[in-house]
Amino acid sequence: MSSTPAKTAGILVVGGGIMGASIAKAAAHLCDPLEAPLVLLEKAELGAGSTGRSGAILRCFYSDEALVRLAHDSLREWSMFESLVGRSIGFERQGVLTIGGPRASGTRELVERNAALLVACGVEAELLRGAEARRRFGVQVDDEAVCCHEPAGAGVDPLRACESFAALAREAGAVTRLGARVLELVREGDRIVRVRTSEGDWIADQVVVAAGPWAGPLLAEVGVEAGLRVVRPEQYAIAQPPRSAPEAVEALSTIADAGMERWSSPRVVAMRAAHPVLLDLEGGAYARCEGHAGRTRVGAMDHVRDETVSDPDRVDDVVGAGFRRWARERLVERVPEYERQGEREAFVGLYTLSPDGQPLLGRAPGLANLCVAVGFSGHGFKLAPGVGAGMAQLLAGEPCTAFDAGFFDPARLARGAAKAGSFGL
C-alpha cells in the first residue's frame, strides 16, 4: 500500500494507442481541467503497442451495417482532419479495391453483397468485373473476379495520427502521463475505486480501459471476462514500383462532384501510390502503399497462421522466411512490377482478438464506472474517430448516436449474442 496520497481524475483512460487518444480527445471537455481532468495513462510511448504497427487502412468494406456506418462516419473525420485541425497525419487518398475470385469459394458473393450494402449506406462504392479492374488499376485479376472499389478509401501515418489526437486532447484540458504502467484496478462492489500504477494511485469518477493487448488481464482481475486473445501477425514491406495510381485524380473529382469538396485536401498525396489499397480476399493478402514510410506493406487477410502471444511485453520480432516468400508472391501475382522491387523490411504487429471478431465498446457488465474499448481484432484503427465520439457520449450519460451501442455492447458475450466473427469483414 502506497503512503503517497492518491491523485484525482475525472476520467482515467488506460492505454495511449489510437483508441485511448481518440477517447481522450472526445471526452476531455467533460472534466474540470484543473480539479479533476481527464488523464490518459500510457506505460511507454503513445502508439507503442498495436497502433504503431498498424497498417492504418481506412475503408468501409464490411458485412454489418453497424460497422459500415461507423467506418463511414470515421472516414469523414479522417478526411477532414488535416484541413480543419492544421496537423499533418500523413493522410493519403488511395482508394481501396477489394477482390473476390473463383479460387476462393464465396469471396465473389461476399464482395457483391458488401458492395451493395455500402451503396445502401451512402458510401461511394462501385462493383467492377475483372477486366475493368485490370484496365483501370493495372491489377492482375481473372475475368471471373469481382472487385469493390471505394474511391474515398485512404490511409494515414498511425503514429502521427495518434500523437495528433493526444495533442488535441491536451489542448482541451486532458493530461497525458507517459511511462505510467497500470498495475491493478481495485474493485469494491460495482465500482472501480482505485487504479494502482507504477507512479502511484489514482482515484477517478470513471475509468476507461483501452489497453489493447494488455487489457485482458486487467479486466479479468475485476471479474470482467472479455475472452480476448492476442496474436502476432507477420508483415512484410517492399519498395513501391515507379508508377502512380491511375484512378487518383478521377477518385477525387468524383467525390467533389458528389458535393463533398471538403473531403479533398491540398495535402492529399494519393497520386504517389502505385495502386489502390488491395484487399485480396481470393489470395488471402492485403497490400497498402505507405507514402509516409516509402514502402508497400503486405499482410494476411486472416489470423489463422498467427501465433498466440502470452506476454505482449515479450514479442518475438523475427519474421520467418516462409511468410516473406508468401507475402511477396501474393503481391507480385497482383502487381507484377513488384518482381523487380527490393525488400524493405519485415516486422510483426499485435492484434487483440475478441470472440466474434468485433470490438467491445461500452460499460463493462456489473461495473457502474468502468467502460471498455477493446478487442478490435486487427481492424479497429479506421473506426477510432467514431469510437471516441461514442465513448464520450456514454461517459456523459447521453444516448450513443456515434455507433450502434447494442451491436458493440460488451454484455453480448455473456448473453450469448455474439456471432461467429470473420476477421473484420
N, C-alpha and C positions, 0 to 999 in steps of 0.2 A: 504494500500500500504506500503510495507516494505521499510525502508530507507537504508537497507543494500544492497550494490551492488550485482547484480545477479552473480552467478558463471557460468562458461562456460564449456560446454561439447561438444565433437564432436558428440557422440551418447548418448542419455539418454534412458536407459531401465527401464521401470516401472514394478516392480514385481520380487521378489527373489525366485521364485519357480524353478522347473527344466527347464521350458522353458526360463525364463529370464536368468538363469545361463548358459544354453546351447548357447543362442544367444550371450551373453557376451563373452563366451569362443571363439566362432567362429568369432566374429566381432571385438574383441579388437584391432587386428592389423591394422584395418582401420583408427585408430585415433592416434593423437600425444599424447603419454602418459604424457607429461609434460604440453603442452599448452592447449590441448582440448581432454582429454582422454574419452574413453567410461566409463560412470558412471552408475552403477546399483543401483537403489533406491528400498529399501525394508522397509516397515513400521514396521516390527517386526524382526524376525529372518529368516535366509534362510530356505525355506521349511515350513514356519509356516502355510501356507494355505492348498490347496488341495494336494500339493506334500507330505507333511509329513504324510498324511492319506492315501496315495496311496498304492494299492497292488503291484505296480511296476512289473506287469507281462509283459514279453517280448515274444510276439507271432506275427505271420504273418497271422492268420486266418481272412480274410476279404473277402467281396464280390466285392470290386472295385480294379482294377489293380493298380490305383494310391496309394492306401493305402497299398496294399501288397508290392509294390516295396519300398515305404518309410519305412515301418516296417522292411523289409528285410535288407536294407542298414543300418538302425539304429541298428539292432541286430548285424550286423557285427562289428560296432564300440563298442557297449556294450561288445561284446565278447572279444575283443582285448584290452579293456581299461586298465585293471589291469596290463597286461603284458607290454604294451607299455608305460604306464604312471608311474607305480610303486605305485599307490594309490589304496587301497582296497575300493571297493564299495559293498562288500558282494555279488558278482556275484555267482549265483547258476544255474548250468545247470541241470534242472529237466526234461525237455521235457514238452510238452503241449498236452493234449488229449481232443479234442472237441467231445461231444457226441450228436448225434441226434437219436431219437427213436420214436416208434409208438404212445406214449402217448401225443406227442405234434405235431400237424399237421404241415407238411412242414419242420420239422427240419432235417429229413434224407436227403431230397432233397437238403437242404441248405449245409449240410456237404459234400455231394458228389460233388456239384457244386464248393464249395470253395476249396476242396482238389484238384480238377483238375486245378483250377486257380493257386493255389500255385505252383504246379509242373510246369505249363506252365511258371511261372515267375522265375523258378530256385530255388524255396525253397525246402529244404529237407522235404518231407511230404509223408505219405502213408495212404491209406484208409484201415481200419480194420473192419471186421464184429464183432458182439458182442462176440462170443465165443473166438475169438483170443484176443480181448481186455481183457477179463476176465483172460485168461491163462497168458498173458504177464504182466499184471499190477495188477491183483487181484482186479479189479474194477468191481462191480456188474452191469452188463447191460444185457438187453434181447438179445436173439439170433437175433431178428429183428433189433436191433440197428446197426448203422454205426458210426464209430469214425475216426476222422482225427488226426493222430499222427504227431507232429512236434518234432523230437528228439533234435533239436537245441534250442527249446524254453527254457526260463530261467526266472530268476527274480533277482532283486538287492535290497539292502537296500536303500530306496528312499532318506533318509536324508543324508547318506554318499555320495550317488551319486551327489546330489545337491551341497553339500559342496565341493566336489572334482572338479566339473565343475567350481564353482565360484573361487576356488583356482587357477585353471589353467587360468582363465580369468585375475586374478590379476597378475599372472606371466607374462602374455602377455601385461601388462600395464593398465588393467582396474582398476577402483576404485569401491569398494562396500561400500555403505552408508546404514548401518542398523539403523532402528529406524526413518527413514525419510519417513513420510507419504505424498504421493502426494495428495494435496487438490484440485488442479484445473489445467486443461490445458487451456491456453489462446490462442484463435484463432483470427487471423486477416487475412481476405481474405482466401487464400488457404493454409495457413501455421500456425503451432503452434509456436508462437513467444516467449512463456514463460511457464515455468512449476512451479507452486507455490507448495511449500512443507512446512511441519512443521518446517523445518530447513532453510527456506529462498528460494529464487527464483533461477531457473536455466534457462539458455539460451543454446539451442543446435541446431546444424545443422539438426539433425534427432532425432525423438522420436519413441520409440517402446513401445507399451502397451502390456504387457504380465502379466496382473494382475489378471488373473483367476476370482474368484467370485466378485472381486472389479472393474472389467473392465467396466461393463455395464454403470454405472452412469458417469464415467469419459468420456467415448466416447459419451454418449448422450449429454453431455454439449457442445460438439463441433460439434454437428449435425450428428454424426455417429450412426445410429440405427442398432445395431447388432442383435437385437432380442434375447438377452441372458436371460436365466432363471437359477437360482441357486437352487439346491436341496441338501438335506442331506441324503444320503444313509446310512442305518444302517449296521453295520458289526459285525461279531462275531468271536471269536478266541477260539480255543480248543487245548489242548495238543496233540502232534503227537503220534500215536501208534509206538511201538518199532520195526519197520521193515524198510528196505532200499528199494528204488525203484529198481525193478529187471532189468529195462532197462538201468540203468545209464551207466554201462561200455559199453554195446553194442552201445548206442547212441553216445558216444564219439568216439569209434573206427570207426563207420560208417562215422562220419564227417571227421576223419583223412584220411580214405580211399578215401574220395572224393577230397582229395588234399587241405583241409582247415585246416591243422595242427595248424595254428596259432590261430584258434578258441578255442583250448583246452589249458587251463592254469593249471599249477600245483596247483593254489589256488582254482580251482573249487571244490565245496563241494556238488555237486548234489546228491551223493550217500547217504547223510544224510537224504534226503527227503523220506517220506514214500510212495510217489506215485507221478506221474506227476501232474502238474497243471491241474485241471479239469475244463473245460468249459462245463457245463451240460445244453445244450440247451433244452433238454427234461424236466429236473427237474427245470430249471429256476435259477440255482445257479452256482457259481464258487467257487473253493477252491484252495488255494496255501499254500504249506508248506513253512514257512518263517524261514530259518535257522538262520538269523540274530536276530530273536526275539524268537526262540524256540517255535513256535506255528504254527497252521494251521488257516488261515484266510478264512472265508466264507462270501460271499455277494451275492446279487441278480444280475442276468444277465440283468435285465432291470430296469427302474426307475419309473414304473407305481405306486408303492406304496410309493415313496419318497415324503416327504413334501417339499414344496417350501420355500426357505429362503428369507426373505425380507431384512435382515441385516446380512451379513456374519460375522460381529464382535460380533453378539449375537446369537449363535447357541446352541440349546438345545442338550446337550451331552448324555442325558439319552436314552438308547436303551430299547425298550419295551420287555416285556416277550414274547409276541406273535412272534416277529421276532427271538428271541433267540431259541424258540422251533422250528420254521420253519427251521432255518439255521441248527440246529443240526440234525433234521430229514432228511434233504436233504443230509447231509454229511454221516450219518450212513447208509442211503439207498445205497449209492455207495461204501462205505468202512466200513463194519460192525464193524471193530476193534475200531472205534471211540465211540462205545456204552459204552466202559469201560473207556474212557478218560475224565478227568475233564475239566471244563470250565476254560479258562484263563482270558479272558476279553471281553468286548463288547465296541464298540466306533462308532462314526459317521464320515463320510467323507464329502467332498464338491465336487459336480460336477457342472460345468458351461455348460449348455446345449445350443447348437446352434439350430436354427430352423430345420436343416436337420441332426443333429447328427454328423456333420463333422466340423473340425476346420476351422477358418477363418485366413488365412495366407497371408500377403501381404500388399500393400498400401491401406490405408483407402480411400474410394471413396470421391473425392472432396478435398483431402488434399495432398499437394506435399511432405511433410516431415514427415508424420505420418504413421507408419506401425503397424499392429496388429498381435498378435499371441494368439488368444483367442477361447473359445467355444469348448474345446476338448471333452466335453460330456462324461467324465469318462474313456476315452480310449487313452489319449494322452501321458502318460509317456513314453511308448515304442518308440514313434516317436521322442523324444527330440533331439538326435544327428542330424538326418536329418533335422529337423525343424531349428535348429541352423545354420547348413551349408547353407540351402536355404535362410534363412532370411539375413545372411551375404552377400550372392550374390546379393540379392535385394538391400540391403543398399549400396553396392558398385556400383550399377548401371549395374551389369553384368546380363547376361541371367541366369535364375534359372534352374539349372540342378539337384539339390538335391531333388526336389519334383516337382510335376505337378502343376505349378502356376495357371493354368486355373481351375483345379479341386477345389483348395482351395481358389480361389480368393474371397475376401470379397464382391466384387461387384456383385457376383452371386445372392445375396439375392435381391438386387434392380432390377436385370434383370429378376427375377422370375425363375432363372435357378436351384435353389436349389431343390433337390428331397427329398421325404419323407425319413427320417432317420430311421435306425434300430439299434440304440444304439451300435455303434462300430462293427457291423458285416457286 
